[in-house]
Amino acid sequence: PMSILTIAAGFVWGWLAVPLVIAGASVGMSLSFLVARYVLREWVQQRLSSNRKFAAVDKMVAVDGWTIVALLRLAPVVPFNV
């Protein structure tokens, strides 16, 4: 759906849409990260505490975060927006 909204913004605002879309995407991405990190982390941990795979990934990210996240991005099984 985002590509449809981006194209629609281009039709409505022309070249002004480029900074608007970039700014909107950056603000949305930042807010979703902050909410997930500081507001919903405990709730997600409680829900997934019995899942061994989640616990393993969480432990690996705590130890070597950048490498694990990069490897998860390369894996076709994990969607990019996770």
C-alpha positions in Angstrom: 0.0 0.0 0.0 2.9 2.4 0.6 3.9 2.5 -3.1 0.3 3.4 -4.0 0.3 6.3 -1.5 3.7 7.4 -2.7 2.5 7.5 -6.4 -0.6 9.3 -5.3 1.4 11.9 -3.5 3.5 12.4 -6.6 0.4 13.1 -8.7 -1.0 15.5 -6.1 2.1 17.5 -5.1 4.5 16.9 -7.9 8.2 17.2 -7.0 7.2 18.5 -3.5 6.1 15.0 -2.8 9.7 13.7 -2.6 10.7 15.5 0.6 7.1 15.0 2.0 7.2 11.2 1.5 10.8 10.9 2.8 9.9 13.0 5.9 6.7 11.1 6.5 8.3 7.7 6.1 11.2 8.7 8.5 8.8 10.0 11.1 6.6 6.9 10.8 9.6 4.5 11.0 11.0 6.3 14.0 7.7 6.3 15.9 7.0 2.7 15.2 10.6 1.8 16.4 10.2 3.8 19.6 6.8 2.3 20.4 8.0 -1.2 19.8 11.2 -0.7 21.8 9.9 1.2 24.8 6.1 0.6 25.0 5.4 -2.9 23.6 8.6 -4.8 24.4 7.4 -6.2 27.8 4.1 -7.3 26.3 5.8 -9.0 23.3 8.3 -10.7 25.7 5.5 -12.0 27.9 3.6 -13.3 24.8 6.6 -15.0 23.3 8.5 -16.1 26.4 7.6 -19.7 25.8 8.8 -19.7 22.2 12.3 -21.1 22.1 13.2 -19.6 18.7 12.2 -16.1 19.8 14.3 -16.5 23.0 17.3 -17.7 21.0 17.1 -14.7 18.5 16.6 -12.3 21.4 19.6 -13.6 23.2 21.7 -13.4 20.0 20.6 -9.9 19.3 21.5 -8.9 22.8 25.1 -10.3 22.4 25.9 -9.3 18.8 23.0 -7.2 17.5 24.2 -5.7 14.2 25.4 -9.0 12.9 22.3 -10.9 13.8 19.9 -8.3 12.4 21.9 -8.2 9.2 21.8 -12.0 8.8 18.0 -12.0 9.6 17.6 -9.4 6.8 19.4 -11.7 4.4 17.2 -14.7 5.3 14.3 -15.1 2.9 12.1 -16.6 5.6 12.0 -13.4 7.8 10.1 -10.6 6.2 12.0 -7.3 5.8 9.6 -5.3 8.0 10.0 -7.5 11.0 
